[in-house]
């Protein structure tokens, strides 16, 4: 996991994930579990799309 994210982006991901989780609890819907994805990756300081982007960039060269 070498691809880190900057502090503002990390805070945004965690806060938006928390909002999605809260909305899921409020509306009693399992769609709120999708909020775990940005929260977990934000807390881990890792962006999986960044890894894919760097892999495709190496492939295109």
Backbone as XML, in Angstrom:
<?xml version="1.0"?>
<chain id="A" units="angstrom">
  <residue number="1" name="UNK">
    <atom name="N" x="0.832" y="-1.181" z="0.000"/>
    <atom name="CA" x="0.000" y="0.000" z="0.000"/>
    <atom name="C" x="0.871" y="1.236" z="0.000"/>
  </residue>
  <residue number="2" name="UNK">
    <atom name="N" x="1.365" y="1.599" z="-1.140"/>
    <atom name="CA" x="2.256" y="2.738" z="-1.225"/>
    <atom name="C" x="1.545" y="4.017" z="-1.635"/>
  </residue>
  <residue number="3" name="UNK">
    <atom name="N" x="0.344" y="3.927" z="-2.101"/>
    <atom name="CA" x="-0.367" y="5.095" z="-2.604"/>
    <atom name="C" x="-1.132" y="5.771" z="-1.471"/>
  </residue>
  <residue number="4" name="UNK">
    <atom name="N" x="-0.634" y="6.889" z="-0.993"/>
    <atom name="CA" x="-1.294" y="7.610" z="0.089"/>
    <atom name="C" x="-2.186" y="8.714" z="-0.448"/>
  </residue>
  <residue number="5" name="UNK">
    <atom name="N" x="-3.069" y="9.204" z="0.394"/>
    <atom name="CA" x="-3.938" y="10.307" z="0.019"/>
    <atom name="C" x="-3.662" y="11.469" z="0.962"/>
  </residue>
  <residue number="6" name="UNK">
    <atom name="N" x="-3.912" y="12.671" z="0.486"/>
    <atom name="CA" x="-3.620" y="13.863" z="1.274"/>
    <atom name="C" x="-4.666" y="14.047" z="2.373"/>
  </residue>
  <residue number="7" name="UNK">
    <atom name="N" x="-4.309" y="14.865" z="3.380"/>
    <atom name="CA" x="-5.160" y="15.048" z="4.554"/>
    <atom name="C" x="-6.568" y="15.566" z="4.234"/>
  </residue>
  <residue number="8" name="UNK">
    <atom name="N" x="-6.717" y="16.613" z="3.385"/>
    <atom name="CA" x="-8.086" y="17.081" z="3.104"/>
    <atom name="C" x="-8.944" y="16.008" z="2.426"/>
  </residue>
  <residue number="9" name="UNK">
    <atom name="N" x="-8.348" y="15.271" z="1.511"/>
    <atom name="CA" x="-9.079" y="14.211" z="0.822"/>
    <atom name="C" x="-9.442" y="13.097" z="1.796"/>
  </residue>
  <residue number="10" name="UNK">
    <atom name="N" x="-8.538" y="12.805" z="2.676"/>
    <atom name="CA" x="-8.778" y="11.765" z="3.683"/>
    <atom name="C" x="-9.927" y="12.163" z="4.597"/>
  </residue>
  <residue number="11" name="UNK">
    <atom name="N" x="-9.922" y="13.397" z="5.069"/>
    <atom name="CA" x="-10.994" y="13.878" z="5.945"/>
    <atom name="C" x="-12.330" y="13.882" z="5.215"/>
  </residue>
  <residue number="12" name="UNK">
    <atom name="N" x="-12.317" y="14.267" z="3.938"/>
    <atom name="CA" x="-13.545" y="14.281" z="3.151"/>
    <atom name="C" x="-14.097" y="12.873" z="2.983"/>
  </residue>
  <residue number="13" name="UNK">
    <atom name="N" x="-13.228" y="11.910" z="2.687"/>
    <atom name="CA" x="-13.677" y="10.521" z="2.502"/>
    <atom name="C" x="-14.289" y="9.965" z="3.780"/>
  </residue>
  <residue number="14" name="UNK">
    <atom name="N" x="-13.616" y="10.196" z="4.892"/>
    <atom name="CA" x="-14.116" y="9.664" z="6.167"/>
    <atom name="C" x="-15.439" y="10.327" z="6.537"/>
  </residue>
  <residue number="15" name="UNK">
    <atom name="N" x="-15.540" y="11.644" z="6.369"/>
    <atom name="CA" x="-16.775" y="12.338" z="6.742"/>
    <atom name="C" x="-17.933" y="11.955" z="5.823"/>
  </residue>
  <residue number="16" name="UNK">
    <atom name="N" x="-17.693" y="11.830" z="4.523"/>
    <atom name="CA" x="-18.765" y="11.435" z="3.609"/>
    <atom name="C" x="-19.185" y="9.983" z="3.856"/>
  </residue>
  <residue number="17" name="UNK">
    <atom name="N" x="-18.232" y="9.135" z="4.180"/>
    <atom name="CA" x="-18.571" y="7.760" z="4.528"/>
    <atom name="C" x="-19.437" y="7.705" z="5.772"/>
  </residue>
  <residue number="18" name="UNK">
    <atom name="N" x="-19.115" y="8.547" z="6.747"/>
    <atom name="CA" x="-19.918" y="8.595" z="7.970"/>
    <atom name="C" x="-21.328" y="9.101" z="7.673"/>
  </residue>
  <residue number="19" name="UNK">
    <atom name="N" x="-21.443" y="10.061" z="6.767"/>
    <atom name="CA" x="-22.766" y="10.575" z="6.382"/>
    <atom name="C" x="-23.581" y="9.469" z="5.703"/>
  </residue>
  <residue number="20" name="UNK">
    <atom name="N" x="-22.948" y="8.703" z="4.815"/>
    <atom name="CA" x="-23.648" y="7.617" z="4.127"/>
    <atom name="C" x="-24.076" y="6.542" z="5.132"/>
  </residue>
  <residue number="21" name="UNK">
    <atom name="N" x="-23.186" y="6.213" z="6.070"/>
    <atom name="CA" x="-23.535" y="5.239" z="7.107"/>
    <atom name="C" x="-24.712" y="5.728" z="7.954"/>
  </residue>
  <residue number="22" name="UNK">
    <atom name="N" x="-24.679" y="6.981" z="8.319"/>
    <atom name="CA" x="-25.753" y="7.555" z="9.130"/>
    <atom name="C" x="-27.078" y="7.546" z="8.374"/>
  </residue>
  <residue number="23" name="UNK">
    <atom name="N" x="-27.036" y="7.887" z="7.085"/>
    <atom name="CA" x="-28.252" y="7.860" z="6.276"/>
    <atom name="C" x="-28.796" y="6.435" z="6.167"/>
  </residue>
  <residue number="24" name="UNK">
    <atom name="N" x="-27.909" y="5.467" z="6.060"/>
    <atom name="CA" x="-28.340" y="4.078" z="6.005"/>
    <atom name="C" x="-29.025" y="3.641" z="7.292"/>
  </residue>
  <residue number="25" name="UNK">
    <atom name="N" x="-28.491" y="4.089" z="8.418"/>
    <atom name="CA" x="-29.114" y="3.751" z="9.706"/>
    <atom name="C" x="-30.462" y="4.466" z="9.836"/>
  </residue>
  <residue number="26" name="UNK">
    <atom name="N" x="-30.496" y="5.732" z="9.443"/>
    <atom name="CA" x="-31.723" y="6.519" z="9.558"/>
    <atom name="C" x="-32.848" y="5.928" z="8.705"/>
  </residue>
  <residue number="27" name="UNK">
    <atom name="N" x="-32.518" y="5.580" z="7.455"/>
    <atom name="CA" x="-33.525" y="5.031" z="6.549"/>
    <atom name="C" x="-33.652" y="3.512" z="6.657"/>
  </residue>
  <residue number="28" name="UNK">
    <atom name="N" x="-32.939" y="2.909" z="7.570"/>
    <atom name="CA" x="-32.955" y="1.466" z="7.815"/>
    <atom name="C" x="-32.743" y="0.694" z="6.509"/>
  </residue>
  <residue number="29" name="UNK">
    <atom name="N" x="-31.640" y="1.034" z="5.851"/>
    <atom name="CA" x="-31.320" y="0.428" z="4.559"/>
    <atom name="C" x="-29.898" y="-0.125" z="4.592"/>
  </residue>
  <residue number="30" name="UNK">
    <atom name="N" x="-29.715" y="-1.247" z="3.916"/>
    <atom name="CA" x="-28.384" y="-1.834" z="3.823"/>
    <atom name="C" x="-27.478" y="-1.048" z="2.879"/>
  </residue>
  <residue number="31" name="UNK">
    <atom name="N" x="-28.018" y="-0.129" z="2.104"/>
    <atom name="CA" x="-27.196" y="0.704" z="1.234"/>
    <atom name="C" x="-26.229" y="1.555" z="2.042"/>
  </residue>
  <residue number="32" name="UNK">
    <atom name="N" x="-26.540" y="1.784" z="3.281"/>
    <atom name="CA" x="-25.658" y="2.544" z="4.161"/>
    <atom name="C" x="-24.329" y="1.858" z="4.405"/>
  </residue>
  <residue number="33" name="UNK">
    <atom name="N" x="-24.284" y="0.553" z="4.206"/>
    <atom name="CA" x="-23.027" y="-0.173" z="4.377"/>
    <atom name="C" x="-21.979" y="0.240" z="3.346"/>
  </residue>
  <residue number="34" name="UNK">
    <atom name="N" x="-22.417" y="0.818" z="2.239"/>
    <atom name="CA" x="-21.458" y="1.327" z="1.253"/>
    <atom name="C" x="-20.592" y="2.441" z="1.837"/>
  </residue>
  <residue number="35" name="UNK">
    <atom name="N" x="-21.072" y="3.075" z="2.883"/>
    <atom name="CA" x="-20.297" y="4.103" z="3.556"/>
    <atom name="C" x="-19.055" y="3.563" z="4.238"/>
  </residue>
  <residue number="36" name="UNK">
    <atom name="N" x="-19.013" y="2.259" z="4.464"/>
    <atom name="CA" x="-17.824" y="1.666" z="5.075"/>
    <atom name="C" x="-16.612" y="1.736" z="4.154"/>
  </residue>
  <residue number="37" name="UNK">
    <atom name="N" x="-16.842" y="1.695" z="2.860"/>
    <atom name="CA" x="-15.728" y="1.695" z="1.897"/>
    <atom name="C" x="-14.887" y="2.970" z="2.029"/>
  </residue>
  <residue number="38" name="UNK">
    <atom name="N" x="-15.467" y="4.170" z="1.900"/>
    <atom name="CA" x="-14.614" y="5.363" z="2.048"/>
    <atom name="C" x="-14.059" y="5.543" z="3.454"/>
  </residue>
  <residue number="39" name="UNK">
    <atom name="N" x="-14.811" y="5.109" z="4.472"/>
    <atom name="CA" x="-14.315" y="5.240" z="5.847"/>
    <atom name="C" x="-13.085" y="4.361" z="6.043"/>
  </residue>
  <residue number="40" name="UNK">
    <atom name="N" x="-13.173" y="3.101" z="5.624"/>
    <atom name="CA" x="-12.056" y="2.177" z="5.822"/>
    <atom name="C" x="-10.833" y="2.625" z="5.033"/>
  </residue>
  <residue number="41" name="UNK">
    <atom name="N" x="-11.020" y="2.952" z="3.741"/>
    <atom name="CA" x="-9.870" y="3.359" z="2.940"/>
    <atom name="C" x="-9.328" y="4.719" z="3.376"/>
  </residue>
  <residue number="42" name="UNK">
    <atom name="N" x="-10.187" y="5.591" z="3.886"/>
    <atom name="CA" x="-9.714" y="6.869" z="4.408"/>
    <atom name="C" x="-8.882" y="6.696" z="5.663"/>
  </residue>
  <residue number="43" name="UNK">
    <atom name="N" x="-9.320" y="5.796" z="6.541"/>
    <atom name="CA" x="-8.564" y="5.551" z="7.766"/>
    <atom name="C" x="-7.262" y="4.804" z="7.491"/>
  </residue>
  <residue number="44" name="UNK">
    <atom name="N" x="-7.249" y="3.997" z="6.435"/>
    <atom name="CA" x="-6.032" y="3.269" z="6.072"/>
    <atom name="C" x="-5.070" y="4.138" z="5.260"/>
  </residue>
  <residue number="45" name="UNK">
    <atom name="N" x="-5.515" y="5.337" z="4.865"/>
    <atom name="CA" x="-4.704" y="6.252" z="4.055"/>
    <atom name="C" x="-4.295" y="5.589" z="2.734"/>
  </residue>
  <residue number="46" name="UNK">
    <atom name="N" x="-5.258" y="4.985" z="2.076"/>
    <atom name="CA" x="-5.003" y="4.226" z="0.858"/>
    <atom name="C" x="-6.130" y="4.456" z="-0.130"/>
  </residue>
  <residue number="47" name="UNK">
    <atom name="N" x="-5.768" y="4.591" z="-1.403"/>
    <atom name="CA" x="-6.761" y="4.776" z="-2.458"/>
    <atom name="C" x="-6.575" y="3.679" z="-3.503"/>
  </residue>
  <residue number="48" name="UNK">
    <atom name="N" x="-7.500" y="2.732" z="-3.597"/>
    <atom name="CA" x="-7.333" y="1.642" z="-4.556"/>
    <atom name="C" x="-7.362" y="2.116" z="-6.010"/>
  </residue>
  <residue number="49" name="UNK">
    <atom name="N" x="-8.109" y="3.171" z="-6.311"/>
    <atom name="CA" x="-8.143" y="3.683" z="-7.681"/>
    <atom name="C" x="-6.799" y="4.271" z="-8.097"/>
  </residue>
  <residue number="50" name="UNK">
    <atom name="N" x="-6.073" y="4.803" z="-7.142"/>
    <atom name="CA" x="-4.743" y="5.337" z="-7.420"/>
    <atom name="C" x="-3.808" y="4.218" z="-7.875"/>
  </residue>
  <residue number="51" name="UNK">
    <atom name="N" x="-3.931" y="3.064" z="-7.268"/>
    <atom name="CA" x="-3.110" y="1.915" z="-7.643"/>
    <atom name="C" x="-3.453" y="1.448" z="-9.048"/>
  </residue>
  <residue number="52" name="UNK">
    <atom name="N" x="-4.742" y="1.389" z="-9.363"/>
    <atom name="CA" x="-5.175" y="0.974" z="-10.702"/>
    <atom name="C" x="-4.680" y="1.975" z="-11.738"/>
  </residue>
  <residue number="53" name="UNK">
    <atom name="N" x="-4.788" y="3.259" z="-11.415"/>
    <atom name="CA" x="-4.355" y="4.298" z="-12.338"/>
    <atom name="C" x="-2.862" y="4.204" z="-12.630"/>
  </residue>
  <residue number="54" name="UNK">
    <atom name="N" x="-2.061" y="3.940" z="-11.624"/>
    <atom name="CA" x="-0.620" y="3.830" z="-11.840"/>
    <atom name="C" x="-0.291" y="2.566" z="-12.632"/>
  </residue>
  <residue number="55" name="UNK">
    <atom name="N" x="-1.049" y="1.490" z="-12.423"/>
    <atom name="CA" x="-0.826" y="0.246" z="-13.174"/>
    <atom name="C" x="-1.157" y="0.449" z="-14.648"/>
  </residue>
  <residue number="56" name="UNK">
    <atom name="N" x="-2.272" y="1.105" z="-14.938"/>
    <atom name="CA" x="-2.659" y="1.350" z="-16.329"/>
    <atom name="C" x="-1.671" y="2.320" z="-16.976"/>
  </residue>
  <residue number="57" name="UNK">
    <atom name="N" x="-1.187" y="3.281" z="-16.208"/>
    <atom name="CA" x="-0.196" y="4.217" z="-16.748"/>
    <atom name="C" x="1.098" y="3.517" z="-17.137"/>
  </residue>
  <residue number="58" name="UNK">
    <atom name="N" x="1.520" y="2.539" z="-16.364"/>
    <atom name="CA" x="2.719" y="1.779" z="-16.700"/>
    <atom name="C" x="2.482" y="0.913" z="-17.922"/>
  </residue>
  <residue number="59" name="UNK">
    <atom name="N" x="1.285" y="0.382" z="-18.058"/>
    <atom name="CA" x="0.951" y="-0.493" z="-19.176"/>
    <atom name="C" x="0.922" y="0.280" z="-20.485"/>
  </residue>
  <residue number="60" name="UNK">
    <atom name="N" x="0.491" y="1.545" z="-20.444"/>
    <atom name="CA" x="0.353" y="2.354" z="-21.650"/>
    <atom name="C" x="1.701" y="2.821" z="-22.192"/>
  </residue>
  <residue number="61" name="UNK">
    <atom name="N" x="2.717" y="2.858" z="-21.372"/>
    <atom name="CA" x="4.016" y="3.386" z="-21.813"/>
    <atom name="C" x="4.686" y="2.484" z="-22.802"/>
  </residue>
</chain>
